[in-house]
Amino acid sequence: MIQIYGTLKNFDVKTAQRWFSERRIPVQFVDLKEKEMSRGEFDSVVDAIARETGSRADAIDALTDKKSKDYASIAYLDDSDKADKLFENQLKLLKQPVCRNGKNAATAGLSQKVWELWK
């Protein structure tokens, strides 16, 4: 089951929902305003992205929304501190949508080319 984490007002989240819907791929939507990722879910997403990017630091960087007005609060932290800050402020700092396919695959932002492989 594919999970989409994000907020209903985010344009990219709506685009991801429409993309999966058009292909009749069932998804579970998790609204970050109502329920943020648990520490285990967050670590699972980071680990999945790290397998693609090569390192945990690159995965945290990929998950961080650099256009967020709160980005300055995380930009100059050490890598280990960035992960904690990102986990604590998911709603403000996560790049949306975060899409997760089981425990081994995840994306941050619009990644239709990767989602094609999930079918």
Z-matrix of the N, CA and C atoms (Angstrom, degrees):
N
C 1 1.466
C 2 1.521 1 109.33
N 3 1.301 2 116.05 1 130.26
C 4 1.454 3 121.73 2 178.84
C 5 1.523 4 108.87 3 -87.20
N 6 1.319 5 115.37 4 134.79
C 7 1.463 6 121.27 5 177.44
C 8 1.522 7 108.35 6 -112.47
N 9 1.332 8 115.12 7 139.75
C 10 1.458 9 121.32 8 174.84
C 11 1.522 10 107.24 9 -117.62
N 12 1.329 11 116.62 10 120.10
C 13 1.458 12 121.97 11 176.02
C 14 1.524 13 107.83 12 -103.03
N 15 1.333 14 115.57 13 132.61
C 16 1.455 15 120.08 14 179.26
C 17 1.512 16 110.30 15 170.37
N 18 1.320 17 115.46 16 -164.30
C 19 1.460 18 121.00 17 177.34
C 20 1.526 19 108.66 18 -120.72
N 21 1.314 20 115.29 19 152.04
C 22 1.466 21 120.08 20 -176.05
C 23 1.523 22 113.29 21 -66.78
N 24 1.330 23 117.93 22 -21.88
C 25 1.457 24 120.58 23 -178.25
C 26 1.526 25 113.06 24 -85.99
N 27 1.321 26 117.35 25 -10.54
C 28 1.456 27 121.15 26 -177.08
C 29 1.531 28 110.12 27 -77.48
N 30 1.321 29 116.39 28 126.39
C 31 1.467 30 122.02 29 -177.25
C 32 1.527 31 111.49 30 -62.38
N 33 1.333 32 117.84 31 -41.81
C 34 1.464 33 120.59 32 -179.02
C 35 1.525 34 111.69 33 -66.92
N 36 1.322 35 116.86 34 -32.79
C 37 1.471 36 120.24 35 176.46
C 38 1.522 37 109.39 36 -65.11
N 39 1.329 38 116.57 37 -44.23
C 40 1.467 39 120.34 38 178.14
C 41 1.525 40 110.88 39 -61.62
N 42 1.331 41 116.45 40 -39.24
C 43 1.461 42 121.17 41 178.62
C 44 1.528 43 110.43 42 -63.11
N 45 1.331 44 117.11 43 -43.32
C 46 1.468 45 121.14 44 179.14
C 47 1.524 46 110.59 45 -64.36
N 48 1.326 47 116.96 46 -43.59
C 49 1.464 48 119.81 47 178.85
C 50 1.525 49 110.55 48 -60.46
N 51 1.318 50 116.73 49 -43.04
C 52 1.460 51 121.42 50 -179.99
C 53 1.538 52 110.01 51 -65.71
N 54 1.334 53 117.49 52 -40.83
C 55 1.460 54 121.74 53 -179.59
C 56 1.534 55 110.92 54 -59.03
N 57 1.328 56 117.09 55 -48.52
C 58 1.463 57 120.41 56 179.62
C 59 1.528 58 111.17 57 -68.64
N 60 1.328 59 117.05 58 -38.63
C 61 1.456 60 121.49 59 179.97
C 62 1.530 61 111.75 60 -62.48
N 63 1.327 62 116.69 61 -43.09
C 64 1.465 63 121.20 62 -179.84
C 65 1.527 64 111.63 63 -61.68
N 66 1.322 65 116.55 64 -26.91
C 67 1.463 66 121.19 65 -179.53
C 68 1.530 67 112.10 66 -98.77
N 69 1.325 68 114.54 67 7.99
C 70 1.475 69 122.54 68 179.74
C 71 1.532 70 111.87 69 54.52
N 72 1.320 71 115.32 70 40.84
C 73 1.458 72 121.04 71 176.63
C 74 1.528 73 106.98 72 -99.89
N 75 1.318 74 117.81 73 118.76
C 76 1.471 75 119.59 74 -178.39
C 77 1.527 76 111.77 75 -68.30
N 78 1.330 77 115.55 76 137.81
C 79 1.462 78 121.10 77 178.64
C 80 1.519 79 110.03 78 -132.22
N 81 1.304 80 114.93 79 156.89
C 82 1.460 81 121.47 80 171.67
C 83 1.515 82 105.44 81 -111.82
N 84 1.330 83 117.22 82 121.00
C 85 1.455 84 121.54 83 178.72
C 86 1.523 85 109.48 84 -93.20
N 87 1.329 86 115.77 85 131.62
C 88 1.465 87 121.37 86 176.86
C 89 1.519 88 107.33 87 -118.73
N 90 1.335 89 115.81 88 113.00
C 91 1.461 90 121.75 89 -179.50
C 92 1.526 91 108.69 90 -79.52
N 93 1.340 92 116.60 91 116.63
C 94 1.459 93 120.78 92 -177.90
C 95 1.525 94 112.69 93 -65.48
N 96 1.332 95 116.83 94 -18.81
C 97 1.470 96 118.89 95 176.33
C 98 1.523 97 110.98 96 -71.84
N 99 1.324 98 116.61 97 -27.74
C 100 1.459 99 120.72 98 -178.24
C 101 1.532 100 112.19 99 -96.69
N 102 1.328 101 116.46 100 -38.17
C 103 1.459 102 119.87 101 -175.27
C 104 1.530 103 109.17 102 -151.78
N 105 1.324 104 116.15 103 113.01
C 106 1.449 105 119.52 104 178.06
C 107 1.529 106 109.87 105 -82.23
N 108 1.322 107 116.86 106 168.07
C 109 1.459 108 121.44 107 178.29
C 110 1.528 109 110.16 108 -65.11
N 111 1.322 110 115.00 109 142.96
C 112 1.467 111 119.02 110 173.05
C 113 1.529 112 107.27 111 -73.29
N 114 1.330 113 116.13 112 168.33
C 115 1.467 114 119.48 113 179.91
C 116 1.537 115 110.10 114 -60.58
N 117 1.326 116 117.30 115 -40.67
C 118 1.459 117 120.61 116 179.17
C 119 1.519 118 112.67 117 -63.52
N 120 1.345 119 117.00 118 -42.99
C 121 1.469 120 121.11 119 178.15
C 122 1.532 121 110.24 120 -64.03
N 123 1.327 122 115.30 121 -44.10
C 124 1.461 123 120.64 122 -179.45
C 125 1.532 124 110.48 123 -60.54
N 126 1.338 125 116.32 124 -47.86
C 127 1.469 126 120.44 125 -179.95
C 128 1.525 127 111.36 126 -63.57
N 129 1.336 128 116.76 127 -36.53
C 130 1.455 129 121.31 128 177.97
C 131 1.532 130 111.01 129 -63.52
N 132 1.324 131 116.67 130 -42.19
C 133 1.472 132 121.46 131 178.04
C 134 1.527 133 109.89 132 -65.27
N 135 1.335 134 116.84 133 -45.58
C 136 1.471 135 120.44 134 179.65
C 137 1.529 136 110.13 135 -60.64
N 138 1.329 137 117.34 136 -44.91
C 139 1.463 138 121.04 137 -179.68
C 140 1.528 139 111.52 138 -63.10
N 141 1.334 140 117.16 139 -40.70
C 142 1.468 141 121.27 140 179.31
C 143 1.526 142 110.97 141 -63.51
N 144 1.317 143 116.62 142 -43.19
C 145 1.466 144 120.29 143 179.44
C 146 1.531 145 109.94 144 -70.89
N 147 1.330 146 117.31 145 -35.04
C 148 1.470 147 121.23 146 178.88
C 149 1.524 148 111.39 147 -62.59
N 150 1.332 149 117.26 148 -33.05
C 151 1.469 150 120.00 149 177.54
C 152 1.534 151 110.53 150 -63.36
N 153 1.317 152 116.97 151 -31.71
C 154 1.461 153 120.99 152 179.49
C 155 1.532 154 112.28 153 -83.52
N 156 1.342 155 116.26 154 -39.95
C 157 1.468 156 120.30 155 -174.59
C 158 1.519 157 113.12 156 -86.39
N 159 1.326 158 117.00 157 -22.05
C 160 1.456 159 119.84 158 178.39
C 161 1.514 160 115.27 159 107.34
N 162 1.336 161 117.33 160 -23.91
C 163 1.469 162 118.68 161 179.10
C 164 1.527 163 110.76 162 -152.16
N 165 1.308 164 114.23 163 158.50
C 166 1.464 165 120.43 164 178.44
C 167 1.531 166 110.68 165 -64.94
N 168 1.329 167 116.92 166 -37.56
C 169 1.470 168 120.73 167 179.50
C 170 1.527 169 110.80 168 -62.90
N 171 1.336 170 116.55 169 -41.24
C 172 1.472 171 120.33 170 177.78
C 173 1.525 172 111.00 171 -66.66
N 174 1.333 173 116.40 172 -34.99
C 175 1.465 174 120.59 173 178.24
C 176 1.524 175 110.86 174 -65.51
N 177 1.330 176 116.50 175 -43.88
C 178 1.471 177 120.57 176 177.59
C 179 1.522 178 109.42 177 -61.41
N 180 1.331 179 116.27 178 -41.25
C 181 1.464 180 121.13 179 178.61
C 182 1.529 181 110.54 180 -62.34
N 183 1.334 182 116.88 181 -41.22
C 184 1.467 183 121.12 182 179.92
C 185 1.527 184 111.71 183 -67.05
N 186 1.323 185 116.77 184 -30.98
C 187 1.472 186 121.14 185 -179.10
C 188 1.529 187 113.20 186 -81.55
N 189 1.314 188 116.94 187 -14.68
C 190 1.459 189 120.86 188 -174.99
C 191 1.528 190 111.43 189 -86.62
N 192 1.321 191 115.16 190 130.08
C 193 1.466 192 121.45 191 177.92
C 194 1.523 193 108.69 192 -82.94
N 195 1.315 194 115.96 193 102.00
C 196 1.470 195 120.57 194 -176.30
C 197 1.523 196 112.69 195 -73.87
N 198 1.332 197 117.15 196 -11.30
C 199 1.467 198 120.77 197 178.12
C 200 1.526 199 111.85 198 -90.62
N 201 1.323 200 116.65 199 -5.52
C 202 1.462 201 121.17 200 -178.77
C 203 1.521 202 110.51 201 -66.56
N 204 1.328 203 116.02 202 143.21
C 205 1.470 204 119.27 203 177.64
C 206 1.527 205 111.25 204 -66.71
N 207 1.328 206 117.37 205 -17.81
C 208 1.466 207 121.54 206 179.18
C 209 1.529 208 112.45 207 -94.62
N 210 1.328 209 117.98 208 5.76
C 211 1.467 210 121.32 209 -177.28
C 212 1.528 211 112.29 210 -58.74
N 213 1.322 212 117.67 211 -34.72
C 214 1.465 213 120.78 212 -178.70
C 215 1.529 214 111.92 213 -58.79
N 216 1.331 215 117.28 214 -27.15
C 217 1.463 216 120.47 215 -178.83
C 218 1.521 217 112.87 216 -71.26
N 219 1.329 218 117.13 217 -13.26
C 220 1.466 219 121.29 218 -176.89
C 221 1.531 220 112.38 219 -121.04
N 222 1.310 221 117.35 220 -17.88
C 223 1.463 222 122.44 221 -169.62
C 224 1.530 223 114.03 222 -57.60
N 225 1.310 224 118.50 223 -37.64
C 226 1.465 225 120.15 224 -172.47
C 227 1.519 226 113.88 225 -110.20
N 228 1.325 227 117.12 226 16.94
C 229 1.463 228 120.87 227 178.67
C 230 1.525 229 110.84 228 -82.11
N 231 1.339 230 116.05 229 160.20
C 232 1.471 231 120.68 230 171.85
C 233 1.517 232 108.17 231 -65.00
N 234 1.333 233 116.69 232 158.37
C 235 1.466 234 120.89 233 -176.27
C 236 1.523 235 112.96 234 -57.56
N 237 1.331 236 118.02 235 -41.07
C 238 1.465 237 119.92 236 -179.04
C 239 1.528 238 110.87 237 -68.04
N 240 1.329 239 116.28 238 -36.08
C 241 1.463 240 120.15 239 178.15
C 242 1.527 241 111.28 240 -70.77
N 243 1.337 242 116.87 241 -32.98
C 244 1.471 243 120.89 242 178.48
C 245 1.522 244 110.61 243 -60.71
N 246 1.324 245 116.84 244 -43.30
C 247 1.463 246 120.56 245 -178.76
C 248 1.520 247 110.42 246 -62.11
N 249 1.326 248 117.35 247 -44.15
C 250 1.464 249 121.00 248 179.47
C 251 1.524 250 111.18 249 -65.00
N 252 1.314 251 117.19 250 -44.21
C 253 1.462 252 121.76 251 -179.96
C 254 1.533 253 110.73 252 -63.86
N 255 1.335 254 116.22 253 -40.65
C 256 1.461 255 120.75 254 178.78
C 257 1.526 256 110.47 255 -64.70
N 258 1.336 257 116.70 256 -42.38
C 259 1.463 258 120.62 257 178.23
C 260 1.530 259 111.08 258 -62.81
N 261 1.324 260 117.17 259 -41.54
C 262 1.466 261 121.93 260 -177.39
C 263 1.524 262 112.40 261 -71.79
N 264 1.317 263 117.90 262 -24.06
C 265 1.472 264 122.15 263 -175.92
C 266 1.523 265 111.62 264 -126.35
N 267 1.327 266 116.09 265 49.48
C 268 1.467 267 120.67 266 -176.22
C 269 1.516 268 113.06 267 -57.75
N 270 1.306 269 116.42 268 -43.31
C 271 1.462 270 120.54 269 -176.15
C 272 1.529 271 111.41 270 -62.35
N 273 1.326 272 117.24 271 -37.17
C 274 1.460 273 121.32 272 -175.66
C 275 1.522 274 114.02 273 -90.28
N 276 1.339 275 117.77 274 -27.63
C 277 1.459 276 119.51 275 -169.41
C 278 1.526 277 116.12 276 -115.03
N 279 1.331 278 118.72 277 -15.92
C 280 1.471 279 120.21 278 -178.72
C 281 1.523 280 111.56 279 -75.25
N 282 1.326 281 115.49 280 136.97
C 283 1.461 282 120.40 281 172.08
C 284 1.525 283 106.78 282 -73.37
N 285 1.312 284 116.86 283 127.30
C 286 1.465 285 121.21 284 -176.87
C 287 1.520 286 110.60 285 -107.41
N 288 1.304 287 117.71 286 149.39
C 289 1.455 288 128.50 287 -4.06
C 290 1.528 289 111.08 288 -82.86
N 291 1.324 290 115.39 289 152.49
C 292 1.456 291 120.72 290 168.29
C 293 1.527 292 104.93 291 -99.30
N 294 1.319 293 116.27 292 116.96
C 295 1.460 294 121.27 293 -179.16
C 296 1.521 295 108.09 294 -110.54
N 297 1.312 296 114.64 295 135.56
C 298 1.461 297 120.41 296 -174.94
C 299 1.525 298 109.32 297 -130.32
N 300 1.313 299 115.57 298 129.93
C 301 1.456 300 121.88 299 177.97
C 302 1.531 301 107.17 300 -117.02
N 303 1.327 302 116.17 301 93.34
C 304 1.454 303 120.44 302 -175.43
C 305 1.518 304 110.77 303 68.23
N 306 1.317 305 116.50 304 -154.24
C 307 1.459 306 120.32 305 -178.53
C 308 1.524 307 112.83 306 -94.54
N 309 1.324 308 116.83 307 -11.49
C 310 1.453 309 119.42 308 -171.49
C 311 1.521 310 116.22 309 -104.99
N 312 1.323 311 118.45 310 -6.19
C 313 1.460 312 120.28 311 -178.24
C 314 1.519 313 110.33 312 -139.89
N 315 1.336 314 115.68 313 135.01
C 316 1.465 315 121.02 314 178.40
C 317 1.522 316 109.37 315 -156.41
N 318 1.331 317 114.99 316 154.41
C 319 1.460 318 120.98 317 177.06
C 320 1.525 319 108.91 318 -137.08
N 321 1.326 320 115.33 319 157.61
C 322 1.461 321 121.69 320 174.37
C 323 1.524 322 107.14 321 -123.92
N 324 1.315 323 116.39 322 127.40
C 325 1.454 324 120.41 323 -176.20
C 326 1.521 325 110.25 324 85.49
N 327 1.328 326 116.23 325 -174.32
C 328 1.460 327 120.90 326 -179.32
C 329 1.525 328 109.33 327 -77.52
N 330 1.322 329 116.24 328 122.04
C 331 1.471 330 121.84 329 -176.28
C 332 1.523 331 110.37 330 -139.95
N 333 1.311 332 116.25 331 59.82
C 334 1.460 333 120.18 332 -175.61
C 335 1.522 334 113.12 333 -58.50
N 336 1.334 335 118.43 334 -34.20
C 337 1.460 336 120.52 335 -179.39
C 338 1.523 337 110.93 336 -63.95
N 339 1.318 338 117.31 337 -37.80
C 340 1.464 339 121.21 338 177.38
C 341 1.527 340 109.56 339 -72.16
N 342 1.330 341 116.97 340 -41.33
C 343 1.472 342 120.26 341 -178.52
C 344 1.527 343 110.64 342 -62.43
N 345 1.354 344 117.03 343 -32.19
C 346 1.469 345 120.07 344 177.95
C 347 1.525 346 110.84 345 -56.14
N 348 1.317 347 116.39 346 -34.76
C 349 1.470 348 121.79 347 -178.01
C 350 1.531 349 111.86 348 -75.44
N 351 1.318 350 117.56 349 -15.62
C 352 1.462 351 122.42 350 -177.00
C 353 1.519 352 112.36 351 -82.57
N 354 1.325 353 118.21 352 -14.57
C 355 1.470 354 120.80 353 -175.23
C 356 1.498 355 112.25 354 -57.40
